[in-house]
Amino acid sequence: MKQVFINLPVEDLDKSLHFYTELGFTINPLFTFHDQKCMVWSESIYVMLQSKHFFNTGKKKGLSDTKNYLSSSFTLPVASIDSVNEIVANGLKAGGTEPTPMIDEGFMQVRTIEDFDGHAWGILYLDMEAFKNKKNK
């Protein structure tokens, strides 16, 4: 099976663990240690929350300031617009921020939530039938 492991440096592992759990991730204890928490979105998508020290061990580059500068962003597709709204609402209650208003293209809605370290997640609902119809016009 093909999988994606996304490694994210975070300032406070416990705070980040709570935030990602509120978004709907679950903890995988097999890959979870003192300096790293493995968060599972699906069988294919894992997010490795790592202390900044652990993340940067052995590297010669400094860490990006993701709170103040754009970096990578990630998108998580969900089954409905209600799921988009629920996930973002839970993330906001857990201390995240919504840096931009929702994008609504009719066939697609995206809301962005940022964690405490500025890592951005687009929560996306895409109506494939409406998208196909729009594309074929």
N, C-alpha and C positions, 0 to 999 in steps of 0.2 A: 504494500500500500504506500502511496505517496503521501507525505506529510510535510507541513510547514511548521518550523519552530522559529518564532519571532523572539529575539532576545532584546529586552528593554531595560536600560539602567534606570533605577528609581532611587529616590532619596530615602523613603521610609517604606520598607517592605510590608509591615503590618497594615499601614494605612492603604497602600496600594492593593494588598490582598483583599481588604474589605471592599474597596471600590470595584475591583474586577469581579468579585463575587456578586455584588449588587447588579452589575451589568448582565449577569447570567453565566459567567464562567464557573467551572467547578475546579477543585484542586485535585491534581494528580500527585499522590504522595510518593510515587516511585521516583519522580524527578525533583522532589522538593527537599531542600536542605536549609541549613541556617541562613546562607547568603543568597538563596534562590528559591523561588516559589513557582511551581509549574501550574499554569492555569489553562484549562481545556475549554475550547469553544465547541469543537466537534472532533470526530475521529481523525480529522485531517489538520486541524488548526490548534496549535499550542502557543501560548505566550509564556515566555520564561522571564518572570520579574526577577531582576538581579540587583543586588546592592551595587552602587556605582563602583565601589572598590573591586568587587568580584568581577563585574562586567569588564573593567579596564585592566585586569591583571594581565601582565605580559604584553600589553599594547604600547605602542610608541606615540599614539595620537591622543590628544586631549578629547574630552567629551563635549558634545554639542550642548549649547544652552537651549534646550527645547522649550523652555518656558517663554523665551523672548524671541526666538528665531524659528522659522519654519524648518522642518525636518521631514522625515518620512511620514506618510499618513496611511492608515489601513482602513479597509472597508469590510464590514460584516453584513452580508445579506440576511434578511429575515423574511418571514412568511407573510407579513401584513403590515399596513400602516399603523395599526394598533400596537403591534410588537415594537415598531420603531419608537413610537411615543412612550410606551411603557419602559423600554430599556433606557432611553434618554432621561426620563423622569426619575428612574431609580439611580442613574448615575449622578444626576444633579443633587438628589437627596443625600448621596454618599459623598458630596463635596466636589464633584467635577464641575466643569464649566462648559457652556455652549457658546463658542466664540462667534458663530455666524447663524443667521436665521435658516430655517428649513428651505431646501431647494425642492420645488415642486414642479416637475415637468409634465404632470398629468399621468404619464405611464410610469413615472419614477419619483419617489420621494426620498430625500436624504437629510438626516440631521446629524450634526457633528458634535461629539462630546470629547472633551479633553480631560485627561487624568491630572493628578497633582504635579506631574513633571512636564506637562505640556504635550504628551503623546496624544495625537488626534486619531479618533476613530469615527469613520462615517458609518452610520447605521442606515442601511439601505433597504427599501422595498421597491422591487421592480415587478410590475405587472407584465409578464412576458407576452401575453396575447395582445395587450394594448401596444406594447413596444413593436411587435411584429407587424401589427396593422399600420402603425405610424411609419415604419420603415418601408413598407410596401406601397405607400401612397406616393 
